[in-house]
């Protein structure tokens, strides 16, 4: 076409970065889904879990709700 590869287009780096960000968010959600219930069983509060995992309390609450 214009002699450009996909990697040379303007939108490629943006799309790649967006995909990486979405992938990180999905991994973080999966990690919380398994970790939060275990930490709650140890007696930690949701606030403590959020602080130690460096995430919002809402993310911890959501993970806890998904496992009930």
C-alpha positions in Angstrom: 0.0 0.0 0.0 2.2 2.8 1.2 5.2 0.7 2.0 4.5 0.9 5.8 4.4 -2.0 8.2 1.8 -2.1 10.9 4.4 -1.2 13.5 5.2 2.0 11.6 1.7 3.4 11.7 0.7 6.1 14.1 -2.1 4.1 15.8 0.0 1.0 16.5 1.9 2.2 19.5 -1.3 3.6 21.0 -3.1 0.3 20.5 -0.2 -1.7 21.8 0.0 0.5 25.0 -3.7 0.2 25.5 -3.6 -3.6 25.2 -0.7 -3.8 27.7 -2.6 -1.6 30.2 -5.8 -3.7 29.8 -3.7 -6.8 30.4 -2.1 -5.5 33.5 -5.5 -4.5 34.9 -6.9 -8.0 34.2 -3.9 -9.6 35.9 -4.4 -7.3 38.9 -8.1 -8.2 39.1 -7.3 -11.9 39.0 -4.6 -11.5 41.7 -7.1 -9.7 43.9 -9.8 -12.4 43.3 -7.5 -15.0 44.8 -5.6 -13.0 47.4 -8.3 -11.0 49.1 -10.3 -14.0 50.4 -7.1 -15.6 51.8 -6.2 -12.4 53.6 -9.7 -12.0 54.9 -9.5 -15.5 56.4 -6.4 -14.4 58.3 -8.4 -11.7 60.0 -7.1 -8.7 58.0 -9.7 -6.0 57.4 -10.5 -4.8 53.9 -8.7 -1.5 54.7 -5.6 -3.3 55.8 -5.6 -5.4 52.7 -6.0 -2.4 50.4 -3.2 -0.6 52.2 -0.8 -3.6 52.0 -1.6 -4.4 48.4 -1.6 -0.7 47.4 -5.0 -0.8 45.8 -8.3 1.1 46.3 -10.7 -0.2 49.0 -13.3 -0.5 46.2 -11.1 -3.0 44.4 -10.8 -5.1 47.6 -14.5 -4.9 48.2 -15.3 -6.0 44.7 -12.9 -8.9 44.9 -14.5 -10.0 48.2 -18.0 -9.8 46.7 -17.0 -11.9 43.7 -16.0 -14.7 46.1 -19.1 -14.8 48.2 
